[in-house]
Amino acid sequence: MPSDPCKPLQRQGYQFFSRTTTAALKPCMWCKRALAGGEMCYKHQFYGIDSHRCVQMTPTLLCNQRCLFCWRSFEHGPEEMEECPPEVIFAGIHKFQKKALAGYNAVLDNTVTEKRWREALDPRHVAISLSGEPTLYSQLPQLIDLFNSNGYTTFLVSNGTSPDMLRRCNPFQMYVSLDAPDEQTYLAVCRPSGDYWEQIQESLSILSSRRSAIRITLVKGLNDITPERYAAILQDSGAQFVEVKGYMYLGYSRNRLARENMPEHAYVRSFSEKIGAACDYRFRDENELSRVICLERVR
């Protein structure tokens, strides 16, 4: 293991690609649920991604924000000793995904089918979104290119603090977070290590040139204000999709926020409608279970 602080993460199911780095993967709840014959993630509904064939991973656990709503642990964020080479990460995808899903093949039945199990062992999609901020990994463009050249589709999820790095990356779809309508709210909710508000605006401005989505995590009582300001920022971005998703009272975020900060789906939809009324984005789809609304730009 990279270091003792990683041990709690290992107990949570993190599979580390090497003993000296924090690059890791961990199947998400939706991957396991889909493998067992249940519902797939809303990304399947919105974008056609098969959850049981999706690898959730990160090339680094480092992050330059401490967002109040993040379900991940800040306490178990070990220092990066060295970067994991892209080739090592790529070579470990099948091995560690299979290890993380071990046990499902022992209960093959009408729920966990042989077909779906075999498909899960041959993942075709990589979501670079597990934990940490991936643009802090200096070899991110090379890693994405390696996945792309081997037939994977990639989702890159970023907080937008490194626009120069994002320009060099070519994922199938790029996500950038917009979790505040103004700088003051951003500093209070996302608690960055520096003031990256202008960098985030720059990152949003490059999204019109690629398949992209902006993620707004809506926290009731904190950043659910001035929808027209969100709309103005979105209008300038040119992103194809916008996801307005309600904060979920899960994981370590429960140490920072209250259950009352978790908005109901109807509240998320109402706020999304106010955003859409002030810009060129219109309702496309919704998933009530995940409390998320997908807006699409009207070209």
C-alpha positions as a Markdown table, in Angstrom:
| # | Residue | x | y | z |
|---|---|---|---|---|
| 1 | Met | 0.0 | 0.0 | 0.0 |
| 2 | Pro | 1.2 | 3.6 | -0.6 |
| 3 | Ser | 1.1 | 4.6 | 3.1 |
| 4 | Asp | -0.8 | 3.9 | 6.3 |
| 5 | Pro | -3.4 | 6.7 | 5.6 |
| 6 | Cys | -4.5 | 4.7 | 2.6 |
| 7 | Lys | -5.5 | 1.7 | 4.7 |
| 8 | Pro | -9.0 | 3.0 | 5.6 |
| 9 | Leu | -9.6 | 3.6 | 1.9 |
| 10 | Gln | -8.5 | 0.0 | 1.1 |
| 11 | Arg | -11.0 | -1.2 | 3.6 |
| 12 | Gln | -13.6 | 0.8 | 1.8 |
| 13 | Gly | -12.8 | -1.1 | -1.4 |
| 14 | Tyr | -10.2 | 1.1 | -3.1 |
| 15 | Gln | -7.8 | -0.9 | -5.3 |
| 16 | Phe | -4.4 | 0.8 | -5.6 |
| 17 | Phe | -2.5 | 0.4 | -8.8 |
| 18 | Ser | 0.9 | 0.4 | -7.1 |
| 19 | Arg | 2.4 | 0.5 | -3.6 |
| 20 | Thr | 4.0 | 3.9 | -4.1 |
| 21 | Thr | 1.2 | 6.0 | -5.6 |
| 22 | Thr | -2.4 | 6.9 | -4.9 |
| 23 | Ala | -3.8 | 6.0 | -8.3 |
| 24 | Ala | -6.8 | 3.7 | -7.5 |
| 25 | Leu | -10.1 | 2.3 | -8.7 |
| 26 | Lys | -13.3 | 1.4 | -6.9 |
| 27 | Pro | -16.5 | 0.1 | -8.5 |
| 28 | Cys | -19.3 | 2.4 | -7.7 |
| 29 | Met | -22.7 | 1.4 | -6.3 |
| 30 | Trp | -24.3 | 1.5 | -9.7 |
| 31 | Cys | -21.7 | -0.8 | -11.2 |
| 32 | Lys | -22.5 | -3.5 | -8.6 |
| 33 | Arg | -26.2 | -2.9 | -8.7 |
| 34 | Ala | -26.3 | -3.2 | -12.5 |
| 35 | Leu | -24.2 | -6.3 | -12.4 |
| 36 | Ala | -26.7 | -7.8 | -10.0 |
| 37 | Gly | -29.5 | -7.1 | -12.5 |
| 38 | Gly | -30.7 | -3.8 | -10.9 |
| 39 | Glu | -31.0 | -0.3 | -12.2 |
| 40 | Met | -28.1 | 1.4 | -13.9 |
| 41 | Cys | -26.6 | 4.9 | -13.2 |
| 42 | Tyr | -28.4 | 7.9 | -14.6 |
| 43 | Lys | -25.5 | 8.2 | -17.0 |
| 44 | His | -26.9 | 5.2 | -18.8 |
| 45 | Gln | -30.2 | 6.9 | -19.1 |
| 46 | Phe | -28.7 | 10.2 | -20.2 |
| 47 | Tyr | -25.7 | 9.1 | -22.3 |
| 48 | Gly | -26.0 | 5.4 | -22.8 |
| 49 | Ile | -23.1 | 4.2 | -20.5 |
| 50 | Asp | -23.5 | 0.6 | -19.3 |
| 51 | Ser | -22.8 | 0.8 | -15.5 |
| 52 | His | -21.6 | -2.7 | -15.2 |
| 53 | Arg | -18.9 | -2.1 | -17.9 |
| 54 | Cys | -17.7 | 1.1 | -16.3 |
| 55 | Val | -14.5 | 1.5 | -14.3 |
| 56 | Gln | -14.5 | 4.3 | -11.7 |
| 57 | Met | -10.9 | 5.4 | -11.1 |
| 58 | Thr | -8.5 | 8.2 | -10.3 |
| 59 | Pro | -4.9 | 8.8 | -11.2 |
| 60 | Thr | -4.4 | 10.7 | -7.9 |
| 61 | Leu | -6.1 | 11.3 | -4.6 |
| 62 | Leu | -4.7 | 14.9 | -4.4 |
| 63 | Cys | -7.3 | 17.6 | -4.4 |
| 64 | Asn | -7.0 | 21.4 | -4.2 |
| 65 | Gln | -10.5 | 21.9 | -2.8 |
| 66 | Arg | -12.3 | 20.8 | 0.4 |
| 67 | Cys | -15.9 | 21.0 | -0.8 |
| 68 | Leu | -18.4 | 20.8 | 2.1 |
| 69 | Phe | -20.7 | 18.5 | 0.1 |
| 70 | Cys | -18.0 | 16.0 | -0.9 |
| 71 | Trp | -18.8 | 12.5 | 0.4 |
| 72 | Arg | -15.1 | 11.6 | 0.3 |
| 73 | Ser | -12.8 | 11.8 | 3.2 |
| 74 | Phe | -10.3 | 14.6 | 3.7 |
| 75 | Glu | -8.9 | 12.8 | 6.7 |
| 76 | His | -7.7 | 9.9 | 4.6 |
| 77 | Gly | -5.9 | 11.9 | 1.9 |
| 78 | Pro | -2.3 | 10.6 | 1.8 |
| 79 | Glu | 0.5 | 12.6 | 0.3 |
| 80 | Glu | 1.5 | 11.5 | -3.2 |
| 81 | Met | 4.9 | 9.9 | -3.1 |
| 82 | Glu | 5.2 | 9.6 | -6.9 |
| 83 | Glu | 2.9 | 9.5 | -9.9 |
| 84 | Cys | 1.7 | 6.2 | -11.3 |
| 85 | Pro | 2.7 | 5.9 | -15.0 |
| 86 | Pro | -0.2 | 5.7 | -17.4 |
| 87 | Glu | 1.0 | 2.3 | -18.7 |
| 88 | Val | 0.8 | 0.9 | -15.1 |
| 89 | Ile | -2.7 | 2.2 | -14.7 |
| 90 | Phe | -3.9 | 0.9 | -18.0 |
| 91 | Ala | -2.4 | -2.5 | -17.4 |
| 92 | Gly | -4.1 | -2.8 | -14.0 |
| 93 | Ile | -7.6 | -1.9 | -15.1 |
| 94 | His | -8.9 | -5.4 | -15.8 |
| 95 | Lys | -7.0 | -7.0 | -13.0 |
| 96 | Phe | -8.1 | -4.7 | -10.2 |
| 97 | Gln | -11.7 | -4.3 | -11.5 |
| 98 | Lys | -12.0 | -8.1 | -11.4 |
| 99 | Lys | -10.5 | -8.2 | -7.9 |
| 100 | Ala | -12.9 | -5.5 | -6.8 |
| 101 | Leu | -15.9 | -7.5 | -8.1 |
| 102 | Ala | -14.8 | -10.8 | -6.8 |
| 103 | Gly | -17.6 | -12.9 | -5.3 |
| 104 | Tyr | -20.3 | -11.9 | -7.9 |
| 105 | Asn | -19.4 | -14.9 | -10.1 |
| 106 | Ala | -20.1 | -17.2 | -7.2 |
| 107 | Val | -23.7 | -16.3 | -7.2 |
| 108 | Leu | -24.5 | -16.5 | -10.9 |
| 109 | Asp | -28.2 | -17.0 | -11.3 |
| 110 | Asn | -31.1 | -15.2 | -12.9 |
| 111 | Thr | -29.9 | -12.0 | -11.3 |
| 112 | Val | -26.2 | -12.0 | -11.9 |
| 113 | Thr | -26.2 | -13.5 | -15.3 |
| 114 | Glu | -23.2 | -15.1 | -17.0 |
| 115 | Lys | -23.5 | -12.6 | -19.8 |
| 116 | Arg | -23.4 | -9.6 | -17.6 |
| 117 | Trp | -20.6 | -11.0 | -15.5 |
| 118 | Arg | -18.5 | -11.5 | -18.6 |
| 119 | Glu | -19.2 | -8.0 | -19.8 |
| 120 | Ala | -18.3 | -6.6 | -16.4 |
| 121 | Leu | -14.8 | -8.3 | -16.7 |
| 122 | Asp | -14.4 | -6.5 | -20.1 |
| 123 | Pro | -15.1 | -2.9 | -19.2 |
| 124 | Arg | -15.3 | -0.4 | -22.1 |
| 125 | His | -15.8 | 2.8 | -20.2 |
| 126 | Val | -13.6 | 4.7 | -17.7 |
| 127 | Ala | -14.9 | 7.4 | -15.4 |
| 128 | Ile | -12.0 | 9.4 | -14.1 |
| 129 | Ser | -14.0 | 10.6 | -11.1 |
| 130 | Leu | -13.4 | 8.4 | -8.1 |
| 131 | Ser | -11.7 | 10.9 | -5.8 |
| 132 | Gly | -9.1 | 13.7 | -5.9 |
| 133 | Glu | -8.7 | 16.2 | -8.7 |
| 134 | Pro | -7.4 | 14.4 | -11.8 |
| 135 | Thr | -5.9 | 17.5 | -13.5 |
| 136 | Leu | -3.3 | 17.5 | -10.7 |
| 137 | Tyr | -1.9 | 14.4 | -12.3 |
| 138 | Ser | 0.7 | 15.7 | -14.8 |
| 139 | Gln | 0.3 | 12.7 | -17.2 |
| 140 | Leu | -3.5 | 13.0 | -17.5 |
| 141 | Pro | -3.5 | 13.7 | -21.3 |
| 142 | Gln | -1.3 | 10.7 | -22.0 |
| 143 | Leu | -3.5 | 8.5 | -19.8 |
| 144 | Ile | -6.7 | 9.5 | -21.6 |
| 145 | Asp | -5.1 | 9.0 | -25.0 |
| 146 | Leu | -4.0 | 5.5 | -24.0 |
| 147 | Phe | -7.6 | 4.6 | -23.0 |
| 148 | Asn | -8.9 | 6.2 | -26.2 |
| 149 | Ser | -6.5 | 4.3 | -28.5 |
| 150 | Asn | -7.5 | 1.0 | -26.9 |
| 151 | Gly | -11.2 | 1.5 | -27.6 |
| 152 | Tyr | -12.4 | 2.8 | -24.2 |
| 153 | Thr | -14.7 | 5.8 | -23.8 |
| 154 | Thr | -13.7 | 8.2 | -21.1 |
| 155 | Phe | -15.5 | 10.6 | -18.8 |
| 156 | Leu | -13.2 | 13.2 | -17.2 |
| 157 | Val | -14.7 | 14.9 | -14.2 |
| 158 | Ser | -12.8 | 18.1 | -13.0 |
| 159 | Asn | -13.3 | 21.0 | -10.7 |
| 160 | Gly | -12.1 | 23.3 | -13.4 |
| 161 | Thr | -9.2 | 24.8 | -11.6 |
| 162 | Ser | -6.6 | 23.8 | -14.2 |
| 163 | Pro | -7.8 | 25.1 | -17.6 |
| 164 | Asp | -4.5 | 24.6 | -19.3 |
| 165 | Met | -4.5 | 20.9 | -18.4 |
| 166 | Leu | -8.1 | 20.5 | -19.6 |
| 167 | Arg | -7.2 | 22.0 | -23.0 |
| 168 | Arg | -4.7 | 19.2 | -23.5 |
| 169 | Cys | -7.2 | 16.4 | -22.6 |
| 170 | Asn | -9.4 | 14.7 | -25.1 |
| 171 | Pro | -12.0 | 12.5 | -23.3 |
| 172 | Phe | -15.2 | 11.3 | -24.8 |
| 173 | Gln | -17.0 | 13.7 | -22.5 |
| 174 | Met | -15.6 | 16.4 | -20.2 |
| 175 | Tyr | -17.3 | 17.4 | -17.0 |
| 176 | Val | -16.5 | 20.6 | -15.2 |
| 177 | Ser | -18.1 | 21.5 | -11.8 |
| 178 | Leu | -19.9 | 24.8 | -11.2 |
| 179 | Asp | -20.9 | 24.8 | -7.6 |
| 180 | Ala | -21.5 | 28.5 | -7.0 |
| 181 | Pro | -23.0 | 31.4 | -8.9 |
| 182 | Asp | -20.4 | 33.9 | -7.6 |
| 183 | Glu | -16.9 | 34.0 | -6.2 |
| 184 | Gln | -17.9 | 34.6 | -2.5 |
| 185 | Thr | -20.2 | 31.5 | -2.5 |
| 186 | Tyr | -17.5 | 29.5 | -4.2 |
| 187 | Leu | -14.9 | 30.2 | -1.5 |
| 188 | Ala | -17.4 | 29.4 | 1.2 |
| 189 | Val | -18.7 | 26.1 | -0.2 |
| 190 | Cys | -15.7 | 24.7 | -2.1 |
| 191 | Arg | -13.0 | 25.9 | 0.3 |
| 192 | Pro | -10.2 | 25.9 | -2.3 |
| 193 | Ser | -6.5 | 26.0 | -1.4 |
| 194 | Gly | -6.3 | 29.2 | -3.5 |
| 195 | Asp | -8.9 | 31.4 | -5.2 |
| 196 | Tyr | -9.5 | 29.6 | -8.5 |
| 197 | Trp | -12.7 | 31.4 | -9.5 |
| 198 | Glu | -11.2 | 32.9 | -12.6 |
| 199 | Gln | -9.6 | 29.6 | -13.7 |
| 200 | Ile | -13.0 | 27.9 | -13.4 |
| 201 | Gln | -14.6 | 30.5 | -15.6 |
| 202 | Glu | -11.8 | 29.9 | -18.1 |
| 203 | Ser | -12.3 | 26.2 | -18.0 |
| 204 | Leu | -16.0 | 26.6 | -18.7 |
| 205 | Ser | -15.3 | 28.8 | -21.7 |
| 206 | Ile | -13.5 | 26.0 | -23.5 |
| 207 | Leu | -16.3 | 23.5 | -23.3 |
| 208 | Ser | -18.1 | 24.6 | -26.5 |
| 209 | Ser | -15.4 | 23.0 | -28.6 |
| 210 | Arg | -16.0 | 19.5 | -27.2 |
| 211 | Arg | -18.6 | 17.1 | -25.9 |
| 212 | Ser | -19.1 | 18.4 | -22.5 |
| 213 | Ala | -21.3 | 18.8 | -19.4 |
| 214 | Ile | -21.4 | 21.1 | -16.4 |
| 215 | Arg | -22.3 | 19.7 | -13.1 |
| 216 | Ile | -24.0 | 21.8 | -10.4 |
| 217 | Thr | -24.3 | 20.1 | -7.1 |
| 218 | Leu | -27.2 | 21.9 | -5.4 |
| 219 | Val | -26.9 | 22.2 | -1.6 |
| 220 | Lys | -30.0 | 23.6 | 0.0 |
| 221 | Gly | -29.3 | 26.7 | 2.1 |
| 222 | Leu | -25.7 | 27.1 | 0.7 |
| 223 | Asn | -25.5 | 27.6 | -3.1 |
| 224 | Asp | -29.2 | 27.5 | -4.1 |
| 225 | Ile | -29.3 | 31.2 | -4.8 |
| 226 | Thr | -29.6 | 33.5 | -7.8 |
| 227 | Pro | -30.4 | 31.0 | -10.6 |
| 228 | Glu | -30.0 | 33.8 | -13.1 |
| 229 | Arg | -26.3 | 34.1 | -12.2 |
| 230 | Tyr | -25.8 | 30.4 | -12.8 |
| 231 | Ala | -27.7 | 30.9 | -16.1 |
| 232 | Ala | -25.4 | 33.8 | -17.2 |
| 233 | Ile | -22.3 | 31.7 | -16.6 |
| 234 | Leu | -23.8 | 28.7 | -18.4 |
| 235 | Gln | -24.7 | 30.9 | -21.3 |
| 236 | Asp | -21.1 | 32.0 | -21.8 |
| 237 | Ser | -19.8 | 28.4 | -21.5 |
| 238 | Gly | -21.4 | 26.8 | -24.5 |
| 239 | Ala | -21.4 | 23.3 | -22.8 |
| 240 | Gln | -23.7 | 20.8 | -24.5 |
| 241 | Phe | -25.3 | 19.5 | -21.2 |
| 242 | Val | -25.9 | 20.8 | -17.7 |
| 243 | Glu | -26.6 | 18.5 | -14.8 |
| 244 | Val | -28.2 | 20.0 | -11.8 |
| 245 | Lys | -27.9 | 17.4 | -9.1 |
| 246 | Gly | -29.1 | 17.5 | -5.5 |
| 247 | Tyr | -26.6 | 17.1 | -2.7 |
| 248 | Met | -26.8 | 13.6 | -1.1 |
| 249 | Tyr | -26.4 | 13.3 | 2.6 |
| 250 | Leu | -23.8 | 10.5 | 2.4 |
| 251 | Gly | -20.3 | 9.6 | 3.5 |
| 252 | Tyr | -18.0 | 12.1 | 5.2 |
| 253 | Ser | -20.2 | 15.0 | 4.1 |
| 254 | Arg | -22.4 | 14.1 | 7.1 |
| 255 | Asn | -19.7 | 15.5 | 9.3 |
| 256 | Arg | -20.0 | 18.9 | 7.6 |
| 257 | Leu | -23.6 | 19.3 | 6.6 |
| 258 | Ala | -27.0 | 18.4 | 7.9 |
| 259 | Arg | -29.7 | 16.2 | 6.3 |
| 260 | Glu | -31.7 | 19.4 | 5.7 |
| 261 | Asn | -29.1 | 20.5 | 3.2 |
| 262 | Met | -30.3 | 17.6 | 0.9 |
| 263 | Pro | -32.9 | 19.0 | -1.5 |
| 264 | Glu | -35.9 | 16.9 | -2.7 |
| 265 | His | -36.1 | 16.2 | -6.4 |
| 266 | Ala | -38.9 | 18.6 | -6.9 |
| 267 | Tyr | -36.8 | 21.4 | -5.4 |
| 268 | Val | -33.9 | 20.5 | -7.8 |
| 269 | Arg | -36.3 | 20.5 | -10.8 |
| 270 | Ser | -37.8 | 23.8 | -9.8 |
| 271 | Phe | -34.3 | 25.4 | -9.4 |
| 272 | Ser | -33.3 | 23.9 | -12.8 |
| 273 | Glu | -36.4 | 25.4 | -14.5 |
| 274 | Lys | -35.4 | 28.9 | -13.1 |
| 275 | Ile | -31.9 | 28.4 | -14.6 |
| 276 | Gly | -33.3 | 27.3 | -17.9 |
| 277 | Ala | -35.7 | 30.2 | -18.1 |
| 278 | Ala | -32.8 | 32.6 | -18.1 |
| 279 | Cys | -30.5 | 31.0 | -20.7 |
| 280 | Asp | -30.5 | 28.8 | -23.8 |
| 281 | Tyr | -30.8 | 25.5 | -21.9 |
| 282 | Arg | -33.9 | 23.4 | -21.8 |
| 283 | Phe | -35.1 | 20.3 | -19.9 |
| 284 | Arg | -33.9 | 17.1 | -21.5 |
| 285 | Asp | -34.3 | 14.3 | -18.9 |
| 286 | Glu | -34.4 | 13.6 | -15.2 |
| 287 | Asn | -33.7 | 10.8 | -12.7 |
| 288 | Glu | -35.7 | 11.2 | -9.6 |
| 289 | Leu | -33.8 | 8.5 | -7.6 |
| 290 | Ser | -30.5 | 10.4 | -8.1 |
| 291 | Arg | -32.2 | 13.8 | -7.8 |
| 292 | Val | -30.7 | 15.0 | -11.0 |
| 293 | Ile | -32.0 | 17.1 | -14.0 |
| 294 | Cys | -30.3 | 17.1 | -17.3 |
| 295 | Leu | -30.6 | 20.3 | -19.4 |
| 296 | Glu | -29.4 | 20.5 | -23.0 |
| 297 | Arg | -28.4 | 23.6 | -24.9 |
| 298 | Val | -30.7 | 24.8 | -27.6 |
| 299 | Arg | -28.4 | 25.5 | -30.6 |
